[in-house]
Amino acid sequence: MEKRIVESDPLRNTPESFNTLSVDEIGDDHLFKGIATPMLPQAFLKTDEEKIASIAGHFKAIMETLGLDLSDDSLAGTPQRVAKMYVQEIFSGLDERNKPKIALFENKYRYGQMLVEKNITFYSNCEHHFVPIFGKVHVAYISSGKVIGLSKLNRIVNYFAKRPQVQERLTMQIAGEMESVLNTKDIAVLIDAKHLCVSSRGIKDDNSATITAYYGGRFSDDAVKNEFLNYLNLNTTYV
Ligand SMILES: [Zn+2]
């Protein structure tokens, strides 16, 4: 099947060798090819309503194949509910029209230190098993002259989380968007997450967490990176 990269690729790609692995070789490993979500050229030819109708039909077939009786009251509405949830909620971030519009402000306080937004809760789904990934995202940037409304950082995280994902790509997509919106390379992104495909099935390790990090520009300097990491360890619970 022909694939097309819809988004630009502002940061680096993963090594070419990843592209030659078969699905069986990749197995449960979370390898990925680049920072753009792989999309088909016809991804947006159908309206959302057409997508919901189509997915509902396919999901009904999956349930029936599993032997479920959809004439039961409790199951009858499930295909439609799942289809709406996919298109309008948990995978709505595939559609660039849902990308948050970001307004920037002049940095009139001349605040030149890093700004850290930590403990941004996110819910995503693993693209290999379609089960949840959830956890916390911590981001930071050093202003290049403009500042961003704090809630916009949460919106950027949530937009990219609402796609079938691998954590590495989610990290890079958030970093790439912050870099382009804030016009600075001085960006840090750290994701601490739990993958239900690891804890509830497969290896069934309920205690493991997955950490991914991106440090750009001045954050690749150890002192700046450590300052960021130290802020994450501060006790900032206020209740
Ligand atoms: Zn998975």
Residues whose N, C-alpha, C, O or C-beta is under 5 A from the ligand:
A	BS01	ZN	C126 H128 H129 C197
